[in-house]
Amino acid sequence: MKNVDMNVNGNILTIKVDLSMNFGKSSSGKSTIIASTEGNQSIPGNENIKIGLNVYTK
């Protein structure tokens, strides 16, 4: 994962992303990547629950 921090407290999932980060252009070149799970990932402590996250600018 790039710039994604996930934390589970009880039944609440908290996701932290530093919006000042920049990982360059996407593969299409149309957007700039700020954060990504790089596909579907399991939630910490909950292997059956998945998340797919992309944060970007155009």
Backbone as ProteinMPNN parsed JSONL, in Angstrom:
{"seq_chain_A": "MKNVDMNVNGNILTIKVDLSMNFGKSSSGKSTIIASTEGNQSIPGNENIKIGLNVYTK", "coords_chain_A": {"N_chain_A": [[0.834, -1.181, 0.0], [0.358, 2.278, -0.621], [0.882, 5.095, 1.19], [-1.329, 4.731, 2.883], [-2.923, 4.236, 5.881], [-4.488, 2.049, 7.975], [-6.766, 1.493, 10.636], [-8.481, -0.418, 13.019], [-10.945, -0.031, 15.405], [-12.88, -1.509, 17.567], [-15.872, -1.672, 15.934], [-15.246, 0.223, 14.069], [-13.613, 1.449, 11.283], [-10.762, 3.265, 10.607], [-9.207, 5.338, 8.298], [-6.166, 6.684, 7.294], [-4.691, 9.149, 5.323], [-2.052, 10.929, 3.932], [-2.445, 13.87, 2.476], [-0.599, 15.488, 1.271], [1.256, 14.004, -0.047], [2.781, 12.581, -3.044], [2.783, 10.348, -5.626], [3.413, 10.312, -8.27], [2.401, 10.091, -11.767], [-0.563, 8.33, -12.837], [-1.06, 5.089, -14.43], [-2.407, 5.611, -16.793], [-1.8, 8.228, -17.149], [-3.489, 10.324, -16.72], [-4.068, 11.231, -14.184], [-2.762, 12.118, -10.913], [-1.278, 10.174, -8.468], [-2.081, 10.009, -5.071], [-2.567, 8.297, -2.921], [-2.914, 4.752, -2.445], [-4.368, 1.5, -2.159], [-3.425, -0.322, -3.822], [-4.935, -2.283, -5.236], [-7.34, -4.723, -4.025], [-7.402, -5.105, -0.537], [-7.148, -6.835, 2.604], [-8.935, -5.913, 5.558], [-7.306, -4.878, 8.542], [-7.136, -7.456, 10.911], [-9.515, -8.539, 10.073], [-9.885, -10.634, 7.903], [-11.821, -11.406, 6.014], [-13.068, -9.134, 5.148], [-12.749, -6.712, 2.709], [-10.939, -3.961, 1.166], [-10.675, -1.497, -1.349], [-8.896, 1.172, -2.386], [-8.345, 4.31, -3.877], [-6.746, 7.386, -4.044], [-6.57, 10.425, -5.638], [-5.522, 13.156, -7.832], [-6.794, 15.089, -10.543]], "CA_chain_A": [[0.0, 0.0, 0.0], [1.065, 3.549, -0.682], [0.347, 6.23, 1.932], [-2.621, 4.371, 3.48], [-2.81, 3.645, 7.208], [-5.813, 1.63, 8.423], [-6.839, 1.082, 12.02], [-9.813, -0.844, 13.427], [-11.215, 0.114, 16.83], [-14.238, -2.045, 17.677], [-16.454, -1.825, 14.601], [-14.955, 1.439, 13.312], [-12.391, 1.468, 10.481], [-10.236, 4.599, 10.362], [-8.21, 5.357, 7.226], [-5.375, 7.905, 7.29], [-3.96, 9.422, 4.089], [-1.38, 12.229, 3.921], [-2.82, 14.482, 1.201], [0.538, 16.219, 0.693], [2.124, 13.053, -0.754], [2.622, 12.491, -4.484], [3.481, 9.167, -6.136], [3.555, 10.427, -9.709], [1.249, 9.896, -12.647], [-1.184, 7.006, -12.948], [-0.632, 4.385, -15.643], [-3.015, 6.269, -17.953], [-1.243, 9.564, -17.246], [-4.552, 11.322, -16.579], [-4.186, 11.685, -12.807], [-1.59, 11.981, -10.046], [-1.623, 9.307, -7.342], [-1.776, 10.478, -3.711], [-2.56, 7.108, -2.061], [-3.583, 3.603, -3.045], [-4.185, 0.185, -1.558], [-2.857, -1.13, -4.908], [-5.826, -3.439, -5.364], [-8.144, -5.024, -2.84], [-6.632, -5.573, 0.612], [-7.939, -7.194, 3.782], [-8.95, -4.984, 6.686], [-6.538, -5.471, 9.644], [-7.888, -8.249, 11.873], [-10.767, -9.0, 9.456], [-9.444, -11.127, 6.597], [-12.935, -11.567, 5.083], [-13.517, -7.814, 4.715], [-11.743, -6.146, 1.795], [-11.051, -2.56, 0.785], [-9.922, -1.028, -2.503], [-8.906, 2.628, -2.24], [-7.456, 5.156, -4.684], [-6.899, 8.826, -3.822], [-5.809, 11.024, -6.725], [-5.948, 14.43, -8.385], [-6.827, 15.084, -12.021]], "C_chain_A": [[0.879, 1.245, 0.0], [0.291, 4.591, 0.111], [-1.059, 5.957, 2.497], [-2.353, 3.693, 4.816], [-4.225, 3.333, 7.692], [-5.734, 1.147, 9.856], [-8.284, 0.701, 12.334], [-9.911, -0.737, 14.935], [-12.669, -0.299, 17.038], [-14.777, -2.327, 16.286], [-16.188, -0.629, 13.698], [-13.601, 1.3, 12.613], [-12.004, 2.923, 10.247], [-9.135, 4.491, 9.323], [-7.506, 6.702, 7.267], [-4.597, 7.993, 5.984], [-3.352, 10.807, 4.208], [-1.604, 12.847, 2.541], [-1.69, 15.281, 0.556], [1.464, 15.312, -0.113], [1.799, 13.034, -2.251], [3.44, 11.305, -4.977], [3.565, 9.155, -7.655], [2.268, 10.137, -10.458], [0.733, 8.466, -12.584], [-0.709, 6.356, -14.245], [-1.223, 5.01, -16.899], [-2.432, 7.66, -18.177], [-2.253, 10.67, -17.046], [-4.676, 11.882, -15.165], [-2.872, 11.46, -12.07], [-2.003, 11.231, -8.791], [-1.162, 9.928, -6.028], [-1.674, 9.29, -2.767], [-3.289, 5.981, -2.771], [-3.349, 2.348, -2.208], [-3.567, -0.774, -2.573], [-3.635, -2.425, -5.085], [-6.598, -3.649, -4.079], [-7.265, -5.633, -1.754], [-7.577, -5.927, 1.748], [-7.833, -6.104, 4.836], [-8.157, -5.637, 7.831], [-7.439, -6.189, 10.657], [-9.198, -8.81, 11.344], [-10.48, -9.467, 8.032], [-10.568, -11.26, 5.578], [-13.478, -10.242, 4.568], [-12.406, -7.177, 3.906], [-12.01, -4.662, 1.551], [-10.183, -2.324, -0.448], [-10.013, 0.481, -2.512], [-7.903, 3.268, -3.183], [-7.784, 6.607, -4.364], [-5.996, 9.499, -4.852], [-6.32, 12.415, -7.065], [-5.946, 14.303, -9.902], [-5.775, 16.008, -12.557]], "O_chain_A": [[1.983, 1.256, 0.544], [-0.834, 4.936, -0.251], [-1.881, 6.87, 2.574], [-1.638, 2.692, 4.878], [-5.06, 4.23, 7.807], [-4.777, 0.483, 10.253], [-9.21, 1.419, 11.956], [-9.077, -1.275, 15.662], [-13.585, 0.462, 16.726], [-14.208, -3.127, 15.543], [-16.839, -0.482, 12.664], [-12.579, 1.066, 13.257], [-12.805, 3.717, 9.755], [-8.237, 3.657, 9.444], [-8.158, 7.747, 7.273], [-3.929, 7.04, 5.583], [-4.05, 11.762, 4.548], [-1.02, 12.4, 1.554], [-1.816, 15.707, -0.592], [2.365, 15.802, -0.792], [0.706, 13.412, -2.672], [4.652, 11.258, -4.772], [3.767, 8.101, -8.258], [1.201, 9.964, -9.869], [1.48, 7.524, -12.315], [-0.039, 6.992, -15.059], [-0.608, 4.949, -17.964], [-2.552, 8.214, -19.27], [-1.914, 11.845, -17.187], [-5.327, 12.908, -14.968], [-1.997, 10.724, -12.525], [-2.967, 11.608, -8.126], [-0.005, 10.322, -5.886], [-0.799, 9.263, -1.902], [-4.171, 6.221, -3.596], [-2.279, 2.159, -1.628], [-3.223, -1.905, -2.231], [-3.066, -3.517, -5.085], [-6.514, -2.842, -3.154], [-6.488, -6.553, -2.008], [-8.677, -5.383, 1.843], [-6.795, -5.461, 4.991], [-8.318, -6.833, 8.072], [-8.381, -5.602, 11.189], [-9.922, -9.483, 12.077], [-10.799, -8.77, 7.069], [-10.299, -11.23, 4.377], [-14.278, -10.234, 3.632], [-11.261, -7.107, 4.353], [-13.13, -4.175, 1.704], [-9.093, -2.883, -0.57], [-11.11, 1.025, -2.633], [-6.757, 2.83, -3.281], [-8.945, 7.015, -4.404], [-4.807, 9.193, -4.938], [-7.408, 12.809, -6.644], [-5.194, 13.513, -10.473], [-5.637, 16.148, -13.773]]}, "name": "protein", "num_of_chains": 1, "seq": "MKNVDMNVNGNILTIKVDLSMNFGKSSSGKSTIIASTEGNQSIPGNENIKIGLNVYTK"}
